[in-house]
Amino acid sequence: MRKRYRKISSVLTAFFLLLSCMGIGSVARAQHGTVDPYSLSLQALRGKDGITDLYAKVIPKSSDTPPPDLLKKLQLKSYIPEGKIVYAKNLFNIPARQGLANVKLDDVVRYQPLETKIHVKNAETVDAEVLEGKTTVLLRPDLTVDKVEATDQTSVNVPFAVTAYIKELNGDVGAKTNLHILDGSDVLDTAEGVVIDAGGQKLVVFMLKLPKPGTYTLKVNLSNIEPGDYDNTNNDKTFSVEVVENRKTVHYWSYYDHTSDYEHNVEYNWEDPYGSREYHEKEAFESFVAGVYTPGQVDPKNISLTLASETGNQKTVNMTVSELGTWEGYTYWNGSDPLTHTWVWAYQKNSEGIDIEIYQGTGYWSKNWRTYWENGSDYHSWGNGEFLGAKQSVSVQIDILSANDTHYGGNYSITLEPNSDSWDYVDVWLEGLPIHIWGYYNNYYGYADGITSW
């Protein structure tokens, strides 16, 4: 019996989908009664549990007419195009609160059209009114918090944006909802009456600030979804934000240069064997330079630098900074990390801001040659031979720790531009003696400046 019902249900679903595409709408009119005091609104929404709520609202046309508190009879029918009835149900004495009745149906399917006749008592004439209407069974809206975008780190009482992406998944009916940002049970912010169209998406932006340092696990939550949600298990999403003590703003400028491969070749083979020679050179190198200025007097003790390429390669340096002394009103510091070929210099005059310059280089070159007298090769590398290898962008993080445990610095990025060249030609040297020269290089470079802070 259950298999037969499922087969009939599948056939009805396909058939009613066809009918819905033919434009079945909601209409209503009063057939009987002398005053015609009511209009009718219908909506049928099917939930995840397979139960369909048919909402029938009898609406007085005049404020002087009270809404009925009882539907004496509700008749439901579905037809096929040939006019044959495929579904029929009669219900009696249905309570209606302020004219609204909710009838639960467990035997209708999605896209099934329903024709209704509703019998109510006319409050003015005491006659029986018959209201007719049509509606189609649709799925309830299914709202979900699709994703949340927010900074991973911020400072105490510094505003930051949280963007919540809300989607409606079922595509039949839109919905209205309230959004909350929660810290446990505490409500940090609310957006009320957000409307999402059927199958649509809405972005809601909140501005938050958090009062204490620490790691916060926050939640975006949906509530009061109208006209009722299909699935309540996907109505929230958590995210984490680390809040640190206030860190100071710095001005910066920065340059990155990366030559991924450079090759230069020279060859000549004159008739005189003593003039025969080949020379081949290959190189790859990258360099990073940054200048940072911190307003106000700072006594730097440690400087951390992290560089990351668009491919995920990362280089991190931590350098202890030592004071060198003073000269003509300036105080000087320096530090280094020979393994990564990084140096830092800093200078400050009296109570003015401190200027910090950071230099980092990595590279290698190899040379091979052959002459009549000698065959040789040479190779040299620096900066531990580890390349960041960026070709599109470099993310930079600089953290300057002062003696009083205040942090200066922040994050920024450098967008890179490509530059390449190649050559292959014959040069004439000394009375028509030819020299073949060829090679190429690929280079990526970029500059950035601005203001940043943690």
N, C-alpha and C positions, 0 to 999 in steps of 0.2 A: 504493500500500500504506500509506504514511504517513497519507494523508487518511482511509483506512478505519479505521486504528488510532485516530486522534484522534476520529472519530465514535463508535466503540465506547467509547472512554474517557469521553467526555462523557455518553453514556447510562448507563454504569456508575456514574459519579460521582453523577448525579441519583438513580439507583436506590438506591445504597448510603447516600446521605443520608437517604432515606426509611426504610431499615432501621434506621439509627442512631437516628432519632427514635422507633422502636418499642421502644427500650430494650435494645439489645444490650450485655451486660456481659461482664466477664471471669470465667469459671468454669473450674474444673479438677478432675479426679478421676482416680484410678488404676483402670484396668479389670482389669488382670491382676497376677499376683504374689501371693504368700501373705502378705507382710508389709505391703504398701502403705506404703512408707517415705517417699514424696515428695509434695510439692504443687508446683503449677506456677503461675508468674506470667508474664503476657504483656503486651507493649506494642509497638505499631507506630507509628512516628513518621516522617513524610515530610518531607524537607528541601527547601530552595529549589532544589537541583540535580535534583529529581525522584526521588531515591533514598530508599527507605523502609527504615529500620532496624527489623527485627523482633527484639526482645529477648525471649528465652525463658530463664527462670531456673528451674531445678529445685532445690527447696529441701528439704533433709532435715527430717523431722519430729522427729528425735532428734539430739542433739549427738553421739551415738555413731556415727551413720551419715555416712560421707563423701559429699560431693556428687559426682555423676558428672563425668568430664572429657571425655565424648564423648556426643553424641546420635547414636545409630545410624541413626535415620531421622526425618525431619520431613516430615509430610504436611500440605499446605495446601489448603483448599477454600472456595469461596464459592458460595452457593445463591441462587436466586430463590424467592419464596414458594411457587411450585408444586412446589418440591423439585428443580428442575433445576439441575445443576452448571454454573456459568458461569466458574469459574476453578479450576484444579487444578495442583498442583506437588508433586513429591517430591524431597527432598534427602537425601543420605546422608553419614554419618560427619562430623558437624559438631563442631569442637572447642568445648569448654565450659570456661571458666576459672572455677574454684570454682562450677561448675554453671550459669554464665551464658554463653549463646551469642548472638552477634549475626549475624543473617542479613540480607544486603542484597538488596532486591527492587527491580527497575526496571520492573515490569509491574503494579503495583497503584495505585489512585487513592484520593483522600481520601474518607473515610466508607465505604470498602469493608470489610465484615465478613469476618473470616478465622476459619475453624474449623481447629483444629490437632489432630494426633495425633503424639505424640513417643514414640519407642521408646528406652528406656534400660535398662541392665543393673542389676538389683537387687543392691547390694553385699553383701546378707546372704544371699540365696537363690540368687544367680547366675541368677535367672530374668529374662526380658525383661518389663519394665514398660511399659505403654502409658498415657501421660498425655494427657488431652484438655483442650482449653481453647478459649475464644473471645476475640477482641479485634477492635477496629475501627481502621482506618488513620486517624490524625489528623495534623494539621500540627504540626511542632515548635513550641515556644513562641518567639515573636519579642519579645525584650526590647529596649527602647530607652530612652535618656535623653531624655525628652520636653522638659524645660526645667530650667534651674537659676536659682535666685533667690539673689542675694547683694548686699551693699552695693557701690556703685561706689568708695567711698573709706573708708579706716579709718586708724588710727594704729598706729605701731610697738608690737607686743606687746599690742594691745588686742583681746580676743576678739570675733569676729563670726560670725554664723550663715550657713551655706550649706545651702539646701534643694534637694535633687535629687528630681525627679518621674520615677519609673520606671513605664513602661507595658508591658503585654503586648498585642501587636497582633493576633495571629491568632485568639485566642478559643477554641482547642481545649484547650490544656493549660497549666497553671500552671508556674512555674519557681522555682528558688532560685538566688541569685547573691551574689557579693561585690562591694561598691562600694569604690572607692579615690578619694581626692582626690590628684592628682598635680601636682607642680611639676617639669616635665621628667620625669626618671626618679625623682625623690624622692617617696616616699609620705608625704603629710602626715597622712592619717587613713584609717581603714578601717571599713567596716561589713560584717560577715560573716553569711552565712546569711539574707539578706533574701528573703522569700517573696512572690511576686506571683501572685495568682490569674489563671486564664484570663480574658483580656479586662479585667483589673483594673489598678489603679494603686496605687502605694505611694510615700509621701513619706518621705524619709530626711534627717534634719537632722544636720549636722556643725557643730562649733564649732572654729574655727581662730583662730590668731593668727600674724602674720608678723613676723620679727625685724628686718627692715631696710626703709628707705624705698625706694620704686621702684614700677614697674608690673609686676604679676605676671600672667602668663597661666597659669591653672590649668585642670585637666581633671578631670571626673567620668568614671570609667571602670568598666565592668562586666567581671567576669572569673569564671571557674569557673562558668559557667551550666549548671545541671543541669535537665533531661536533655539539654542541647545546644541551641544557639541556631539559629534558622532563618536569620537574616541577621546577620552579624558586622560589617556596615558602619555600623550605627547604635547602637553600644554605648558611645559616649562623646560628650561635649559640653564645649567650652571656654568659659571666661568670664574676665574681667579684673577685677582689684582694684588700685586705687592705694593705696599705703601711704605716709603722710606722717609727718613727725616729730610727736612728741606735742604736742597742742594742749590748751589749758587749758579747763576747764569754766567756764561762765558762767551766771548767773541772768538771766532775761529776763522782761519783760512787753511786750505789743505790742497795738496797736489799729489796725484798718483800717476806713475808712468810705468808701462810694462811692455817690453819688447820680447815677444814670445820666442822668436827665432830670427837670427841674423846670420847670414852667410855671405862670405866674400872670397872670391877665388881669382887668382892671377896665374896665367900660364904663358910661357914663351919657350920656343924651341928653335933657336937660330941654328944656322949651318955650323957655326963655330961651337963645338961641344962644350966649351968652357962657358958658353952663354945660356945653356939649358937651365930652366928653373920652373918650379911649381910652388905655389903658396896658397894654402886653404885655411880659412878662419871661420869659426862658428862661435856665436855668443847668444846668451839670453840673460836678461837682467830686469829688475824692477826696483823702483824706489818710491818711498812715501815720505812726504814732508808735511808737517803741520805746525802752525803757529797759533797759540792760545793766549788770550789776554783776559785776566780776571780783574774786575774792578775791586779796589780796596786792597789793603795790605794782607798778604798771604805768606805763611811760612810753610812751603811744600816739604813733605816728608816721603811721599811715595806717589809714583805715577804709573797707572795701568793703561795699556793700549791694546785694543782688540780690533783686528781687521778681518772682514769676512767678504768673500767674493760671492757672485750670484750663483756659483755652483756649490756653495756650502763649505769651501775651503776656508780655514780660519787660522790666524796667527795671533797669539796673545803674548804680551810682554809685561812684566812687572819690574819696575826699577826703583830702587831706593835712591833718594836724592840727598846729596850732601852739600852743605854750605861751604863755599870756597873762600869767602871773605868779602871785604868791601873795598871800593876804590872810587874816589870822586863822587861820593854820595850814593853809589849803587852797591847793592848786595847781589852776589852771584852764587848760583848753585849748578851742579851738574850730576849726571847719573848715566849709567850705560848697562847694556846687556850684550856682551860680545858674541854670545851664541847666535843671537838673531841680528847682529850687526845694527843695533839700535843705540842712539845717543840722545840725551836730552840736556838742554842748556836753559837756564832761567836767570832773569835779572830783574831787579826792582829798585826803584829810587824812592827812598824815604817812605812815605805812606801811600804812594801811588800804587796802581795795580801792577801785577807781576806779568811779565812776558815770558812765555815758555815756548821753546822751539824743539821739535822732535824730528829726528832723522832716522830713517831705516832703509837699508839696501840689501838686496839679494841678487846673486848672479853667478855666472861662470863664463869663461872663454876657453876655447881650445884652438891650438894652432898646429898645423903640420906643414912642413916644407921639404923640398928636395932640390938640391943643387948638384953641380958637378962634384963638389967637394964634400957635401954633407947631406944626410937625411936626418930630420929631427922632428920632435913634437913637444908640445907644452900644454899644460892644463892648469887652470886656477879657478877656485870658487870662493865665495864669501857669503855671509849670512846663513851658514849651515846648509846652503844649497836647497832650502825649502821655499818654494814659490807659492804665493797666494794665487797667482795666475788669473787675475780678473780680466775679463774682456768686455763686460757690459756695465758693471757697477761695483762699488766698494762701499760696504757699510763700516762706519767708524764709531768706536766708542772710546772716549777718553775720560778717565777718572783721576782727578788730582786730589789727594788726601793731604789736608793741612795738619799742622801740629795740634790744633784744637779739635780734631776729628770732624771737621767740616769738609764735605765733598764738593768739588767743583768739576764741571764737565758736562757730558751728555752724549747724545747719539746724533749722527747725521750721515748722509750718504753722498758719494761722488759718482756722477754719471760719466761714463767713459765714451770716447769717440775713437773709431778705428782709423789707422793711418798705415799705409803699406806702400812699398815701392820695389821694383826689380830692375835689373840692368843686365845686359848681355851685348858686348860690343868688342870690336878690335881696335886697339889704339896703335898708332905708329910712333915709334920712338927711335931715335938715332939712325938717321939715313935709311928710313924705310923698313926698319926691323919691326915686325908685328908683335903685339902683346894682346892676348885674349883675356878679357876681364868680364866676369859675370857674378851675379848674386841677387839677394833679395832680403827684405825684412818685413815683419808685421809688428805694428805698434798700437798700443791702446793707452789713452791718456785722458785725464780730466782734472778739473779744478772746482772747488766749492768754497764758499765763505758764508758767514751768517752768524746767528746767535742761537745758542742751544743751552739746555739745562736738563738736569735729571728730573 
